[in-house]
Amino acid sequence: MPPRRKPTLLAQGKPRTLGGTKRAWRVRLYAPGEGSTSYQVMFRSPTGDGKPWERVLRRASTETEARDIFARAEAALDTATETPARADVRAARTIRMLAEEYLKDSVARDKHPRTIQGRESRLNAHILPTVSDVPVTKWRVEHSRKVMEKGSQTIFSTRGREDLRGQLAAMRKLAWRLGWLDRSIDPLDGLEIGRTTVLQGATTHYVDSRLRPETRQVRAMADAADKLCGQDGTDPLMTRLPLFGTKIRVAGFGGLRLGEQNALRAIDVFFDGGYLHVNGSWSTPRHQVGFRGPVKNHILHEVPLPGSILNNELLPRVKELLELSTSATLQQVINAQDIERQRRADLAAREPDKSVAWWNYPIPPEDEQWLFVDTTTGLPVKPELHNERWHRVRTWVEENDPDDAWPRTIVYRNLRHHAATKWFHEELGESWEVVAQYLGDKLTTVLNHYVRAGEDALRDSVNKLADL
């Protein structure tokens, strides 16, 4: 019988002595041998525990795939990263497995629980039902299109579709980073979503001025909440939130997010400085107990408030929380706050985690000094209950003060837009840089939300033409 011919060597890498061998070795690529249809890539790979490296064989059905494995093996050995996995391992790495890694990565990067739950919801509703069994190595643009087509059946807003596409892009980036998908393959290349019609000079994130409530509407809602939720209120469903009117004013004239409003405590009010120290956010993830977590973007910020809100509404509440008499002076309140902050700072200094300070030292929620609570639970109100009470107040204003009625098209969180534009920028005359600091946002975000290029020039032109 004639000797069997050896497979043809197609490529070989640089000489290496990795793995404890004295004799140099190379990554080699062979053409299919006699009686075979598989290309072969041979190299060495670490086994762990300090043992000598073992020889590894990777097979491929095409020369293109084999050369890709060859290139990745060379790159992995150059950068001391993971070498190409076996074919069965690559085939087992499906979109479902990538989704699990994506959620783990979100947790490892300390994403907000609500953010993680939103990502999980998009996975379960749109991505996994469509492409869960597709191997990541075979993920292509047609699979991404199927996901978007399924999403369009229930997602009607452009922003929602952008979020879904953004999640696919994040998963693609993770697949590249893990080495599960070759970087030359882009499964979103050519995937387009409908463009949003934008106002001249505005960005796609611009908040239309019609969605920014007027100051008279903010005051009307707050006054109505005082009446319905205060001590003289007759509806026990409303009186569960006794300072709801004050909370609306804090949102409308301070620009705090709902989670930041709920997380406010007695020690976060600086009466001598006239501002709030915004340093946390109250979160209530689904099927979990609420907790006080970091402020959005981990940006601590200070927000000035009108003296009438600080002294007439928040001061009595802080006295109550600090167990001071109603006749206590302002200086006595400030002293009590300083003592409590210092107590927490001393406790934080004993913690091994040096990021813990007076403002984020963990206190059991039931023992915290919350400004705004649900009297039934003694904790900050859940968003669902908060919104239900908000609509009750809105309906009352609509019936009893129609001239100042709150438009149904404007949601509660748009109080923040009022604070940014009508109050901080227009009423107080603050620059957009200062407004961004008060909101705890980046300047580019604030400009994208509230500024139209050429708006002032347009207004001047209209005024000049009015008399012509």
C-alpha positions in Angstrom: 0.0 0.0 0.0 1.5 3.4 -1.0 2.2 5.7 1.9 -0.5 8.2 2.8 0.3 11.7 1.6 0.7 14.3 4.3 -1.6 17.3 4.2 -0.3 20.4 2.4 0.9 23.2 4.6 -0.9 26.5 3.6 0.4 28.9 6.2 2.5 29.0 9.4 2.9 31.6 12.1 6.0 33.0 13.8 8.2 30.7 15.9 7.2 30.5 19.6 8.7 28.9 22.7 5.6 29.4 24.8 4.3 26.6 27.0 7.6 25.4 28.5 9.0 23.8 25.3 12.6 24.2 24.4 12.0 23.6 20.7 10.1 26.4 18.9 6.7 25.7 17.4 4.3 27.6 15.1 0.6 27.9 14.4 0.1 25.9 11.2 -2.7 25.7 8.7 -3.1 22.6 6.6 -5.2 21.8 3.6 -7.5 18.8 3.7 -5.5 15.6 3.5 -6.2 12.5 1.5 -9.7 11.2 2.3 -10.6 14.3 4.3 -12.6 17.5 3.6 -11.6 19.5 6.7 -8.9 22.2 6.9 -6.8 21.9 10.0 -5.3 24.6 12.3 -2.7 23.3 14.8 -1.2 25.2 17.7 -0.5 24.9 21.4 -2.7 26.2 24.2 -2.3 26.5 28.0 -4.0 23.9 30.2 -3.7 25.8 33.5 -2.1 24.7 36.8 1.4 25.4 35.4 1.4 22.2 33.3 3.0 22.1 29.8 0.8 23.4 27.0 -1.1 20.9 25.0 -1.4 20.5 21.3 -4.7 21.8 19.9 -6.4 20.9 16.6 -9.2 23.1 15.2 -11.0 22.0 12.1 -12.9 24.1 9.5 -15.0 23.2 6.5 -13.8 26.1 4.3 -10.4 27.7 3.7 -11.9 31.1 4.7 -13.0 29.8 8.0 -9.7 28.0 8.6 -7.7 31.2 7.8 -9.9 33.1 10.2 -9.1 30.6 13.0 -5.4 30.7 12.1 -5.4 34.6 12.3 -7.3 34.5 15.7 -5.0 31.9 17.1 -2.0 34.1 16.2 -3.6 37.2 17.6 -4.6 35.4 20.8 -1.0 34.1 21.3 0.4 37.6 20.7 -1.9 39.2 23.2 -2.1 36.4 25.8 -5.9 36.1 25.4 -8.1 33.1 24.9 -7.4 31.0 21.9 -10.1 29.9 19.4 -12.6 27.5 20.9 -13.6 24.1 19.5 -16.3 23.9 16.8 -18.8 22.4 19.2 -18.1 25.1 21.8 -18.6 27.8 19.2 -21.8 26.2 18.0 -23.1 26.2 21.6 -22.6 29.9 22.0 -26.1 31.0 20.9 -27.8 34.4 21.1 -29.5 33.1 24.3 -26.1 32.4 25.9 -24.9 35.9 24.7 -28.0 37.4 26.3 -27.1 35.8 29.6 -23.6 37.2 29.4 -25.0 40.6 28.5 -27.1 40.7 31.7 -24.2 39.5 33.8 -22.0 42.2 32.2 -24.7 44.8 33.0 -24.6 43.8 36.7 -20.8 43.8 36.7 -20.8 47.3 35.4 -23.1 48.4 38.2 -26.0 49.4 36.0 -29.2 50.6 37.7 -31.7 47.8 38.5 -34.4 49.4 36.4 -32.0 49.6 33.5 -31.2 45.9 33.8 -34.9 45.0 34.0 -35.6 47.1 30.9 -32.8 45.2 29.1 -34.2 41.9 30.3 -37.7 42.8 29.2 -36.5 43.6 25.6 -34.6 40.3 25.5 -37.6 38.3 26.6 -40.2 40.2 24.5 -38.4 40.7 21.2 -34.9 39.2 20.9 -35.0 35.7 22.4 -38.4 34.6 20.9 -36.9 35.4 17.5 -33.3 34.4 17.4 -32.5 32.6 20.6 -31.0 29.5 19.0 -28.9 31.2 16.4 -25.2 30.6 17.0 -23.4 33.9 17.6 -20.9 33.1 14.9 -23.7 32.9 12.4 -25.5 36.1 13.5 -26.2 38.2 10.5 -28.2 41.3 9.6 -31.2 39.2 8.5 -31.6 38.0 12.1 -31.4 41.5 13.4 -34.1 42.6 10.9 -36.4 39.8 12.2 -35.9 41.1 15.7 -36.8 44.7 14.6 -39.8 43.4 12.7 -41.1 41.6 15.7 -40.5 44.7 17.9 -42.4 47.0 15.5 -45.5 45.0 16.2 -45.7 46.2 19.8 -43.3 49.2 19.9 -44.8 52.2 18.3 -42.5 55.0 19.4 -39.3 55.8 17.5 -37.5 56.0 20.9 -38.6 52.5 21.8 -37.3 51.1 18.5 -34.0 53.0 18.9 -33.7 51.4 22.4 -34.2 47.9 20.8 -31.6 48.6 18.1 -29.2 50.0 20.7 -29.5 46.8 22.8 -28.6 44.7 19.7 -25.6 47.0 19.2 -24.5 46.5 22.8 -24.8 42.7 22.4 -22.8 42.9 19.2 -20.1 44.8 21.0 -20.0 42.3 23.8 -19.8 39.4 21.2 -16.8 41.0 19.6 -15.1 41.6 23.0 -15.7 38.0 24.1 -14.3 36.7 20.8 -17.6 35.0 19.9 -18.1 36.9 16.7 -15.4 37.9 14.3 -15.0 41.7 14.2 -15.1 41.7 10.4 -18.8 40.6 10.7 -21.3 43.3 11.6 -24.8 41.9 12.1 -26.3 45.4 12.1 -24.7 46.6 8.9 -27.5 48.0 6.8 -30.1 47.8 9.6 -32.0 51.1 9.4 -35.0 52.3 11.4 -37.3 55.1 10.4 -36.0 58.6 10.9 -37.8 60.9 13.3 -39.2 64.1 11.9 -37.4 66.8 13.9 -38.1 70.5 14.3 -35.8 72.9 12.4 -32.6 73.5 14.5 -33.5 70.8 17.0 -32.0 67.4 17.7 -34.0 64.1 17.9 -34.0 64.4 21.7 -35.4 67.9 21.7 -38.3 68.4 24.2 -41.0 70.5 22.5 -41.9 73.7 24.4 -45.5 72.5 24.4 -44.4 69.6 26.7 -42.9 72.0 29.2 -45.6 73.1 31.7 -46.2 76.7 32.7 -45.4 77.9 36.1 -49.0 78.6 36.8 -49.8 75.0 36.1 -47.1 73.8 38.4 -48.4 76.0 41.2 -52.0 74.9 40.6 -51.1 71.2 40.8 -49.1 71.8 44.0 -51.8 73.8 45.7 -54.4 71.2 44.8 -52.2 68.4 46.2 -51.9 70.5 49.4 -55.7 70.6 49.7 -56.3 66.9 48.8 -53.4 65.4 50.7 -53.0 67.7 53.6 -54.3 67.4 57.2 -57.8 68.6 56.1 -58.1 66.1 53.3 -61.1 63.8 53.4 -59.9 61.0 51.1 -57.7 58.5 53.0 -56.2 57.4 49.6 -54.8 60.9 49.2 -53.7 61.6 52.7 -51.3 58.7 52.6 -49.0 61.1 50.8 -49.2 64.1 53.2 -46.5 66.3 51.5 -47.4 65.6 47.9 -47.8 69.3 47.2 -44.3 70.0 48.5 -42.9 67.2 46.5 -44.4 68.7 43.3 -42.8 72.0 44.1 -39.4 70.4 44.7 -39.8 68.7 41.3 -41.0 71.8 39.5 -38.6 74.3 41.0 -35.6 72.0 41.7 -35.7 69.7 38.7 -35.1 66.5 40.7 -36.0 63.1 39.1 -38.7 61.1 40.8 -36.2 58.7 42.4 -34.2 61.6 43.7 -37.3 63.2 45.2 -38.2 59.9 46.9 -34.6 59.5 48.3 -34.5 62.9 50.0 -33.8 62.8 53.8 -33.6 65.3 56.6 -29.8 65.5 56.3 -29.9 66.3 52.6 -31.5 69.8 53.2 -28.9 72.6 53.7 -31.0 75.5 55.1 -28.0 77.7 55.7 -27.0 77.3 52.0 -30.5 77.3 50.6 -30.1 74.1 48.6 -30.7 70.4 48.5 -27.8 67.9 48.3 -28.9 65.4 45.7 -26.9 62.2 46.5 -29.1 59.2 46.0 -32.1 57.7 44.3 -34.9 55.4 45.6 -35.4 52.4 43.5 -38.2 49.8 43.5 -37.2 47.0 41.1 -39.9 44.5 40.2 -40.4 41.7 42.7 -37.8 43.3 45.1 -37.9 45.5 48.1 -37.0 49.1 47.6 -33.6 50.5 48.3 -31.6 53.7 48.2 -29.0 53.5 45.5 -26.6 56.0 43.8 -27.9 59.0 41.9 -28.1 58.7 38.1 -24.7 58.8 36.4 -23.1 58.9 39.9 -23.1 62.7 39.7 -23.7 64.4 43.1 -25.2 67.8 42.6 -26.7 70.7 44.6 -30.0 72.3 43.7 -31.2 75.7 45.0 -34.8 76.0 46.1 -37.0 79.1 46.9 -36.9 80.1 50.5 -40.6 79.7 50.8 -40.3 75.9 50.1 -37.3 75.5 52.4 -38.5 77.4 55.4 -42.3 77.1 55.2 -42.6 73.5 54.0 -39.4 71.5 54.5 -38.2 73.0 57.8 -41.3 71.7 59.8 -40.8 68.3 58.4 -37.1 68.2 59.2 -37.8 69.3 62.8 -40.2 66.4 63.1 -37.7 63.9 61.7 -34.9 65.1 64.0 -37.3 64.9 66.9 -37.1 68.7 67.7 -39.8 70.8 69.0 -41.9 72.9 66.6 -40.4 76.0 68.3 -36.8 75.0 67.6 -34.8 77.7 66.0 -33.2 77.4 62.5 -29.8 77.2 64.1 -30.9 74.3 66.4 -32.1 72.4 63.3 -28.8 73.0 61.5 -26.8 71.9 64.5 -28.9 68.7 64.7 -28.3 68.0 61.0 -24.6 68.5 61.4 -24.5 66.0 64.4 -26.3 63.4 62.4 -24.1 63.9 59.3 -21.0 63.6 61.5 -22.3 60.4 63.1 -22.8 58.8 59.8 -19.4 60.1 58.6 -17.7 58.5 61.7 -19.4 55.1 60.9 -18.5 55.4 57.2 -14.8 55.9 58.2 -14.8 52.4 59.8 -15.9 50.8 56.6 -13.3 49.0 54.4 -15.0 50.5 51.3 -13.6 54.0 51.1 -16.3 55.2 48.8 -18.8 55.2 51.7 -19.5 58.6 53.2 -22.1 60.3 55.3 -24.5 60.6 52.4 -24.4 57.0 51.3 -23.7 55.2 54.5 -26.3 52.3 54.5 -29.2 52.7 56.9 -32.1 50.3 57.0 -34.9 51.9 55.0 -37.4 51.7 57.8 -35.0 53.7 60.0 -34.2 56.5 57.5 -35.3 60.1 57.8 -37.3 60.3 54.6 -38.9 63.6 53.7 -41.7 62.2 51.5 -43.3 58.9 52.6 -46.3 56.7 52.1 -47.7 56.8 55.7 -49.0 53.2 55.3 -45.5 51.8 54.8 -43.3 54.5 56.3 -41.2 54.3 53.1 -41.0 56.3 49.9 -44.0 55.8 47.7 -43.9 53.3 44.8 -44.0 54.9 41.4 -47.3 53.2 40.5 -49.0 54.6 43.6 -47.4 58.0 43.1 -48.6 58.2 39.5 -52.2 57.1 40.5 -52.4 59.9 43.0 -50.9 62.4 40.6 -53.7 61.7 38.1 -56.3 62.2 40.9 -54.8 65.7 41.5 -54.8 66.4 37.8 -58.4 65.5 37.4 -59.4 67.7 40.4 -57.6 70.7 38.9 -59.2 70.1 35.5 -62.6 70.2 37.1 -62.1 73.0 39.7 -59.5 75.3 38.0 -59.8 74.7 34.2 -57.8 77.8 33.3 -54.7 76.3 35.0 -55.5 72.7 34.2 -52.5 70.4 33.7 -52.5 69.2 30.0 -53.0 65.5 29.7 -50.2 65.2 27.2 -47.7 66.3 29.8 -46.5 63.7 32.3 -45.2 64.2 35.9 -41.6 63.9 35.0 -41.9 67.0 32.8 -41.8 69.0 35.9 -38.1 68.6 35.5 -38.3 70.3 32.1 -40.2 73.2 33.7 -37.4 73.6 36.3 -34.7 73.6 33.5 -36.3 76.1 31.2 -39.1 78.2 32.7 -37.5 78.5 36.1 -33.7 78.1 36.1 -33.0 79.5 32.6 -35.7 82.0 32.0 -36.8 83.2 35.5 -33.5 83.0 37.2 -31.4 83.8 34.1 -28.9 81.0 34.6 -26.7 79.8 31.8 -27.2 76.4 30.3 -23.9 75.3 31.9 -25.3 76.1 35.4 -28.6 74.5 34.5 -26.8 71.3 33.6 -25.1 71.3 37.0 -28.3 71.8 38.8 -29.9 68.9 36.9 -26.9 66.6 37.3 -26.7 66.2 33.5 -24.0 66.7 30.9 -24.1 70.1 29.1 -24.6 68.3 25.7 -27.6 66.5 27.1 -29.2 69.7 28.3 -28.5 71.5 25.0 -29.9 68.6 23.0 -33.1 68.7 25.1 -33.8 72.4 25.3 -31.9 74.4 22.7 -32.8 74.9 19.0 -30.1 76.3 16.8 -31.2 79.6 15.3 -34.3 80.0 17.5 -33.3 83.4 18.7 -32.6 84.6 15.2 -36.0 83.3 14.0 -37.7 85.2 16.8 -35.9 88.4 15.9 -36.8 88.0 12.2 -40.5 87.4 13.1 -40.5 90.6 15.2 -38.9 92.7 12.4 -41.5 91.4 9.9 -44.5 91.9 12.1 -44.9 95.6 11.1 -44.0 95.2 7.4 
